[in-house]
Amino acid sequence: MLCTALGIVLGVMVSLYALFELHYFLRMCLCVVSARYLKKRMHILDTGTVVGLCLTNDIDTLLYHMNNARYLREIDFARVDFYERTSLYRTIRSKGGSVVQGATTIRYRRFIRPFTRFTISSRIVYWDNQSIFMEHRFLGGTDGFIHCIALCRQRVMQCSVEDVMATLLKSGINLQSATKKLPTTTTSSTEYLEKVETGTSGIDTASLSKPDLPPEVAKWLEWNDISSASLRSEC
């Protein structure tokens, strides 16, 4: 009986691995749980970091560096960590929206060798009314060298990105005030927000503003528009 049960369990596991990339889903669940319950919350314009390790299932056929496709896969985990810690995904969903990957460009600068630790830094560099633009950097574990850099366009549907970001920027005031000792004379939220606007609250208001459009993102958007126009002309 025990052998039969073990055989069934083993058969189910083999079938799951054959039909699905099971460890990908397991790791994604682990990332969500870790970011939501174990890691510190972040302001929406902060830079998030996750640590990775190049293992034998990450290397390419030459056997001496990480496969190019694995970089985008690792970015998936870094992005989920960022979504959870900043409440970005929950805010989008609370407004009836959804988010998908709209475009990605990636540039490789130096190999990541097997059994090498690396850090992925993730931050929002710009947004418009429809999309959020994120930058991801793969940093060497010892020297901090930027091995790879990627720009990703997160397309938000069924809600306004400006509305989402305004909500998160406002909650950023609460995050900063929670970690800063405020005078006991601040008795109302209206008075406090007036102090924020006038710069007398002690809150770093520069960190709560929309960043300027980076020149590389502007050129990338131009390329996307040209590509879209070209593809539409072929249909």
C-alpha positions in Angstrom: 0.0 0.0 0.0 2.8 2.4 0.9 4.7 1.7 -2.2 1.5 2.3 -4.3 0.9 5.7 -2.6 4.6 6.7 -3.1 4.3 5.7 -6.7 1.2 7.8 -7.2 2.8 10.8 -5.6 5.9 10.4 -7.7 3.9 10.0 -10.8 1.9 13.2 -10.0 5.1 15.1 -9.4 6.7 13.9 -12.6 3.5 14.7 -14.5 3.4 18.2 -13.0 7.1 18.9 -14.0 6.4 17.5 -17.5 3.3 19.7 -18.0 4.3 22.8 -16.1 7.5 24.5 -15.0 6.7 23.7 -11.4 9.7 25.2 -9.7 8.9 28.5 -11.4 5.4 28.7 -9.9 6.8 27.6 -6.5 9.4 30.2 -6.5 6.9 32.9 -7.6 4.7 31.9 -4.7 7.7 32.2 -2.4 8.5 35.6 -3.7 5.0 36.9 -3.1 4.9 35.5 0.5 8.3 36.8 1.3 7.7 40.3 -0.1 4.2 40.6 1.5 4.9 39.3 5.0 8.7 39.2 5.6 10.1 42.3 3.9 9.8 45.9 4.7 7.3 48.1 2.8 8.7 50.5 0.3 7.8 53.9 -1.1 6.7 53.6 -4.8 9.7 55.6 -5.9 12.2 53.7 -3.8 14.6 51.2 -5.4 13.9 47.6 -4.6 16.6 44.9 -4.5 16.5 41.1 -4.6 19.5 38.7 -4.5 19.9 35.9 -7.0 22.4 33.1 -7.7 23.3 31.6 -11.0 22.8 27.9 -10.8 23.4 25.0 -13.2 19.8 25.2 -14.5 20.4 28.9 -15.5 23.4 28.4 -17.7 23.4 28.1 -21.5 24.8 25.3 -23.7 28.3 26.7 -23.5 28.2 26.0 -19.7 30.1 29.0 -18.5 27.5 31.9 -18.2 23.8 32.6 -17.5 21.5 32.0 -20.4 20.3 35.3 -21.9 16.6 34.2 -21.5 17.1 33.7 -17.7 17.7 37.4 -17.2 14.1 38.2 -18.2 12.9 35.4 -15.9 14.8 36.8 -13.0 13.3 40.2 -13.7 9.8 38.5 -13.2 10.7 37.7 -9.6 12.2 41.1 -9.0 9.1 42.8 -10.4 6.8 40.7 -8.2 8.8 41.7 -5.2 8.6 45.3 -6.1 4.8 45.1 -6.8 4.1 43.6 -3.4 6.4 45.8 -1.3 5.1 49.0 -2.8 1.4 47.8 -3.0 1.4 48.7 -6.7 -0.4 45.6 -7.8 -3.0 45.8 -5.0 -3.7 49.5 -5.8 -4.2 48.7 -9.5 -6.6 45.9 -8.7 -8.5 48.0 -6.1 -9.2 50.5 -8.9 -10.6 47.7 -11.2 -7.5 47.6 -13.4 -5.0 45.0 -14.5 -1.4 45.1 -15.6 0.5 43.3 -18.3 4.0 43.4 -19.8 3.9 45.7 -22.9 7.5 45.9 -24.0 11.0 45.1 -22.9 14.5 46.1 -24.1 17.6 44.6 -22.5 21.3 45.2 -22.9 24.0 42.7 -21.8 27.4 44.1 -20.7 29.2 41.2 -19.0 28.6 37.5 -18.3 27.3 36.2 -15.0 29.2 33.1 -14.2 27.8 29.9 -12.7 27.5 29.9 -8.9 27.9 33.7 -8.8 25.7 35.9 -6.6 24.1 39.0 -8.1 21.6 41.7 -7.1 18.7 43.0 -9.1 17.7 46.6 -8.5 14.3 47.7 -9.6 12.8 51.2 -9.8 10.2 53.2 -11.6 11.8 55.7 -13.9 8.6 57.3 -15.5 4.9 56.8 -16.1 2.2 58.2 -18.3 -1.5 57.7 -18.2 -1.4 54.2 -19.6 2.0 52.7 -18.7 4.6 52.4 -16.0 8.3 52.3 -17.0 10.7 50.3 -14.8 14.4 49.9 -14.9 16.1 46.7 -13.7 19.9 46.4 -13.2 21.9 43.2 -12.6 24.7 44.1 -10.2 27.7 42.0 -9.4 27.8 40.6 -5.9 31.3 41.7 -5.2 32.1 44.7 -7.3 28.7 46.2 -8.0 29.4 46.2 -11.8 26.2 46.5 -13.9 26.2 43.2 -15.8 22.9 43.9 -17.5 20.2 46.6 -17.7 16.6 46.3 -18.9 13.7 48.7 -19.4 10.2 47.3 -19.1 6.9 48.9 -20.0 4.0 47.8 -17.7 0.8 48.4 -19.5 -2.1 49.2 -17.1 -5.6 48.6 -18.4 -9.1 49.6 -17.1 -7.8 52.3 -14.9 -5.6 55.5 -15.0 -1.9 55.2 -14.1 -1.9 58.8 -13.0 -4.7 58.0 -10.5 -2.8 54.9 -9.3 0.4 56.7 -8.8 -1.3 59.7 -7.1 -2.7 57.2 -4.6 0.6 55.6 -3.9 2.5 58.9 -3.7 0.0 60.1 -1.1 0.5 56.9 0.8 4.2 57.6 0.6 3.7 60.6 2.8 2.2 58.3 5.5 5.2 55.9 5.1 7.7 58.7 5.6 5.8 60.2 8.5 5.6 56.8 10.1 9.4 56.6 10.3 9.8 60.3 11.4 8.9 61.7 14.8 6.4 64.5 14.1 5.6 67.3 16.6 2.6 66.5 18.8 1.0 69.8 17.8 0.1 68.3 14.4 -3.5 67.5 15.2 -5.3 67.3 11.8 -4.6 65.6 8.5 -5.6 68.8 6.7 -3.0 70.9 8.6 -0.4 68.2 8.1 -1.0 68.1 4.3 -0.7 71.9 4.2 2.7 71.6 5.9 3.7 69.0 3.3 2.8 71.3 0.5 4.6 74.2 2.0 7.7 72.1 2.9 7.5 72.7 6.6 6.5 69.2 7.6 10.0 67.7 7.5 8.9 65.3 4.8 11.1 65.0 1.7 8.6 66.2 -0.9 11.1 65.9 -3.7 10.8 62.1 -3.4 7.0 62.3 -3.9 7.1 63.9 -7.3 6.9 62.4 -10.8 10.4 61.9 -12.3 11.3 63.6 -15.6 11.2 61.5 -18.8 14.7 60.0 -19.1 16.2 60.5 -22.6 16.8 56.8 -23.2 13.1 56.1 -22.4 12.1 58.9 -24.8 14.1 57.4 -27.6 12.7 53.9 -26.8 9.1 55.2 -26.9 9.9 56.8 -30.3 11.2 53.4 -31.5 8.0 51.7 -30.2 5.8 54.2 -32.0 7.7 53.7 -35.3 7.5 49.9 -34.9 3.7 50.0 -34.2 3.1 52.2 -37.2 5.1 49.9 -39.4 3.2 46.8 -38.1 -0.2 48.5 -38.6 0.7 49.3 -42.2 1.4 45.6 -42.9 -2.1 44.5 -41.7 
